[in-house]
Amino acid sequence: ETGVTQTPRHLVMGMTNKKSLKCEQHLGHNAMYWYKQSAKKPLELMFVYSLEERVENNSVPSRFSPECPNSSHLFLHLHTLQPEDSALYLCASSQYSSTWGDLTVIYGYTFGSGTRLTVV
Amino acid sequence: KQEVTQIPAALSVPEGENLVLNCSFTDSAIYNLQWFRQDPGKGLTSLLLIQSSQREQTSGRLNASLDKSSGRSTLYIAASQPGDSATYLCAIISGNTGKLIFGQGTTLQVKP
């Protein structure tokens, strides 16, 4: 497989359930991201992982818990979600370098097809 | 705070027309700019990436320009086709974590 793969494609869960979203990239990139896309809103960055270390958490509620066990895999663990969390969750990867503490993107982002999450 | 705006929000044109989608951003200190396409209910497909040192990029019928000083980018689509119907998203890569900041997109419909 090539590119960025997300599973599952669709997920329906109750508010008391615990589920996980999975993302895998086959591009050799060193950074991975979770984005949320809600209806009629711009895509919102949730988490950034660079070299398996979380470098940004964009004020996301604790009911969303990311995990990056290695540079190719990224998970988003979900628990006690609310109906307003229903959205399309997109994973992305990119490759960038670090020069004097600044991270410069070398290549553009590659996105997965997303997981359509419905919380009932 | 960097903000990205896309105009128009929606556009409907007959097949064969040339068209321009606009993107503006408030902070000229960007690393690069990327244009994406999104089909309904699907993920994002990268169309063009413009590095901050570049002025434009071309791929087939698509041409994207970047003017950092004025905070603008345009996506030019030549000879539009019904298969071009989709939402087009402009995104700025900024900050030292390389995060993308998106506009709200332009939804394009090309009628046969």
Interface residues (C-beta under 8 A of the other chain):
Chain A: Q6 A31 Y33 Y35 K41 P42 L43 L45 V48 S50 V55 E56 L88 L90 A92 S94 Y96 G101 D102 L103 T104 V105 Y107 G108 Y109 T110 F111 G112 S113 G114 R116
Chain B: V4 Y31 N32 Q34 F36 G41 K42 G43 L44 T45 S46 L49 L89 A91 I93 N96 T97 G98 K99 L100 I101 F102 G103 Q104 G105
